[in-house]
Amino acid sequence: MIPDEYVTKLASFFKSVSEENRVRMIFALSKREMCVNDIAAALGISQSLVSHQLKLLKLEGQVKSRREGKNVYYSLDDQHVVDIFEEALKHIMHRMEEGNKS
């Protein structure tokens, strides 16, 4: 059994990435560092929505930022986030393929 502290942190991690736009942002940021304008354009959503979602991801330690002049650039804080998402995607694709065989 894992300690309660880890269970709480794990649940918090999954809660922080449980919104569709946040999932899209994580996949976008797994490719390269981006500013709010870039993310909004890539995802086809408003800059204010991007900013709000990035704030939540940053609070949970999923993304980090750096300032360059007037721009703030965001990137994933840890490669483990990408690894988790890639494994989850493989799992989902596998399950969907199995479902299509029925």
C-alpha positions as CSV (number, residue, x, y, z in Angstrom):
1,M,0.0,0.0,0.0
2,I,1.3,3.5,-0.8
3,P,1.3,6.2,1.9
4,D,-1.7,8.5,2.0
5,E,0.5,11.5,1.2
6,Y,1.4,10.0,-2.2
7,V,-2.3,9.0,-2.8
8,T,-3.3,12.7,-2.2
9,K,-0.5,14.0,-4.5
10,L,-1.4,11.5,-7.2
11,A,-5.0,12.4,-7.1
12,S,-4.1,16.1,-7.2
13,F,-1.9,15.4,-10.3
14,F,-4.7,13.7,-12.2
15,K,-7.2,16.3,-11.2
16,S,-4.9,19.0,-12.5
17,V,-4.8,17.4,-15.9
18,S,-8.4,16.3,-16.1
19,E,-9.7,19.0,-18.4
20,E,-9.6,18.6,-22.2
21,N,-7.9,21.9,-23.0
22,R,-5.2,21.2,-20.3
23,V,-4.6,17.8,-22.0
24,R,-4.2,19.6,-25.4
25,M,-1.9,22.2,-23.8
26,I,0.3,19.5,-22.3
27,F,0.6,17.7,-25.7
28,A,1.4,21.0,-27.4
29,L,4.0,22.0,-24.8
30,S,5.6,18.5,-25.1
31,K,6.7,19.6,-28.6
32,R,8.1,23.0,-27.7
33,E,8.1,26.0,-25.5
34,M,5.2,28.4,-26.3
35,C,3.7,31.7,-25.3
36,V,0.0,32.2,-24.5
37,N,-0.6,33.6,-28.1
38,D,1.0,30.5,-29.6
39,I,-1.0,28.1,-27.5
40,A,-4.3,29.9,-28.1
41,A,-3.7,29.8,-31.9
42,A,-2.6,26.2,-31.9
43,L,-5.7,25.1,-29.9
44,G,-8.2,27.5,-31.3
45,I,-9.2,28.9,-27.9
46,S,-9.1,32.3,-26.3
47,Q,-6.0,33.7,-24.7
48,S,-7.9,34.3,-21.5
49,L,-8.8,30.6,-21.4
50,V,-5.2,29.6,-22.1
51,S,-4.0,31.9,-19.3
52,H,-6.5,30.5,-16.8
53,Q,-5.6,26.9,-17.6
54,L,-1.9,27.6,-17.5
55,K,-2.3,29.2,-14.1
56,L,-3.8,26.0,-12.8
57,L,-1.2,23.8,-14.4
58,K,1.6,26.0,-13.0
59,L,0.1,25.9,-9.5
60,E,0.3,22.1,-9.6
61,G,3.8,22.1,-10.9
62,Q,3.0,20.8,-14.4
63,V,4.4,23.8,-16.3
64,K,7.0,26.4,-15.7
65,S,7.5,29.8,-17.3
66,R,10.2,32.2,-18.2
67,R,10.1,35.8,-19.3
68,E,11.8,37.1,-22.4
69,G,11.1,40.8,-22.8
70,K,7.3,41.3,-22.9
71,N,6.6,37.6,-23.6
72,V,6.2,34.8,-21.1
73,Y,7.1,31.3,-22.5
74,Y,5.7,28.1,-21.0
75,S,7.1,24.6,-21.1
76,L,6.5,21.4,-19.2
77,D,8.3,21.3,-15.9
78,D,9.1,17.6,-16.1
79,Q,9.5,15.0,-18.8
80,H,7.6,12.6,-16.6
81,V,4.4,14.4,-17.5
82,V,5.0,13.7,-21.2
83,D,5.8,10.0,-20.4
84,I,2.5,9.6,-18.4
85,F,0.5,11.2,-21.1
86,E,2.1,9.1,-23.9
87,E,1.5,5.9,-21.9
88,A,-2.1,6.9,-21.2
89,L,-2.6,7.6,-24.9
90,K,-1.2,4.2,-25.8
91,H,-3.5,2.5,-23.3
92,I,-6.6,4.4,-24.8
93,M,-5.6,3.6,-28.4
94,H,-5.1,-0.1,-27.5
95,R,-8.5,-0.2,-25.8
96,M,-10.2,1.5,-28.7
97,E,-8.6,-1.0,-31.2
98,E,-9.8,-3.9,-29.1
99,G,-13.3,-2.4,-29.0
100,N,-13.3,-2.2,-32.8
101,K,-12.4,-5.9,-33.1
102,S,-15.7,-7.0,-31.4
